[in-house]
Every structure is written in C-alpha cells, then in structure tokens.
Amino acid sequence: MLSKLQKGLGAPLTALHTNRYYSALPIRYGAYAAKYSFAPLDAEAAPGPVDADLGGALAKLLETRTLRWELQMQFFTDEQATPLEDSTRDWTGPWTPVARLTLPQQSVNSEEGKKLAAWAEPLSFDPWHAQEEFRPLGAMMRARNAAYRVSTIARKAAPEPATLP
C-alpha cells in the first residue's frame, strides 16, 4: 500500500477530464457487490503543461465542449479475486459499462452557473446518502461512516437537498 501511495505522490498533474476515477471500496449494486469507475470518453489532453488550477482549467474546457465519462462496474466474484474486506488488494476482473455521465458545454461563470455553484458549495459528499440497494459495504466503509458524520458537522454542511435549484 505504501508503494502505491509513493507512486501516486510522485505522479505529475493531469487534467481532470483525462483521469479515470475509482471507488476505493465496494458498494451494494442491487443484489450484487461491486466497485465502480468513471472512465473518460473524451480523454485527449491539451498540449503543454497542465494548469495547476485544475478546476479552473476544467471550467475553461467546458466553455468549449461537452465532456463524457462511462460509468463501469466491477462485480464481486469470490473472496480471492474480489475481497470485500481487504482494501489493500486490487480486484481482478472485467469492468462492465452501465451508464454515461455527460457534462454539457456550459459556462460555470454564467448567472446559472454561479447560482448552481452557490447551491452546491455547502453540500457534502456522503456515500451513505444512497438508497439501501446502493449503500457501501464492508467494515472499512462502516468505519468511514463515522468520519463522514464528523466531517459534515465540522463543515456545517447543508442538509441533503430535496431538489435542484
């Protein structure tokens, strides 16, 4: 695990839209257990060095084009290949595409963009705010649940919204 961390710390910055994003731990996926990943479908990077303001660079890019990721699931098969309780081991097995996430071309600096940003900023991420059939699995995720509660209180995060603005 330390070698993975060391390798990651030395990695160069990459544009947000070119990265593949993974869940660290499994979740329920209906009657199954799975990990999920968002794989970029529009991953070509801009030439030259990556802007250290990754969010600003993504906002500029969204002003010129739509960005897409494919949601993929990696399903539990057995404790050897896909251990539910050992977060230090990578799962083996194929990734199955199940959906697409599309960020349409837009200006985050428009009035609508600013309104959405003001609405979203006080929110907090919590994988436990999910329907029962998509809740986190395993002892590590149960332990993280307590950390999410403390973080939400410390940030004075807004309650979960019922609707978009």
MOVEN-V701677 format. One record per residue. RES is the residue in one letter. PSI is psi in radians with two decimals (NA if undefined). Layout:
RES:PSI
RES:PSI
This chain:
M:-0.68
L:-0.63
S:-0.63
K:-0.76
L:-0.81
Q:-0.74
K:-0.76
G:-0.65
L:-0.47
G:-0.03
A:2.48
P:2.75
L:2.46
T:2.62
A:2.43
L:-0.64
H:-0.17
T:-0.12
N:2.58
R:2.32
Y:2.41
Y:2.63
S:2.51
A:-0.53
L:2.82
P:2.78
I:2.89
R:2.51
Y:1.39
G:-2.14
A:0.03
Y:2.95
A:2.46
A:2.80
K:2.75
Y:2.79
S:2.55
F:1.97
A:2.23
P:2.39
L:-0.27
D:1.13
A:0.02
E:2.27
A:2.67
A:2.54
P:2.68
G:-3.05
P:2.66
V:2.32
D:2.27
A:-0.41
D:1.40
L:-0.70
G:-0.73
G:-0.69
A:-0.70
L:-0.72
A:-0.75
K:-0.73
L:-0.69
L:-0.38
E:-0.31
T:-0.30
R:2.89
T:2.54
L:2.52
R:2.53
W:2.66
E:2.20
L:2.16
Q:2.57
M:2.48
Q:1.97
F:2.56
F:2.34
T:-0.80
D:2.89
E:-0.41
Q:-0.86
A:-0.52
T:1.23
P:2.22
L:-0.58
E:-0.08
D:1.64
S:-0.12
T:-0.21
R:2.31
D:2.50
W:2.59
T:2.71
G:2.89
P:2.75
W:2.27
T:2.09
P:2.36
V:-0.34
A:3.03
R:2.49
L:2.18
T:2.20
L:1.88
P:2.74
Q:2.33
Q:2.90
S:2.00
V:-0.23
N:0.04
S:2.96
E:-0.74
E:-0.72
G:-0.74
K:-0.66
K:-0.77
L:-0.69
A:-0.73
A:-0.63
W:-0.71
A:-0.54
E:-0.76
P:-0.05
L:2.84
S:2.59
F:2.38
D:1.92
P:-0.21
W:-0.17
H:1.15
A:2.79
Q:2.67
E:-0.68
E:0.01
F:0.37
R:2.72
P:2.70
L:2.68
G:2.81
A:-0.66
M:-0.74
M:-0.62
R:-0.67
A:-0.68
R:-0.45
N:-0.74
A:-0.68
A:-0.67
Y:-0.69
R:-0.81
V:-0.76
S:-0.75
T:-0.75
I:-0.79
A:-0.66
R:-0.16
K:0.77
A:2.63
A:2.67
P:2.79
E:2.23
P:2.64
A:-0.57
T:2.88
L:2.73
P:NA
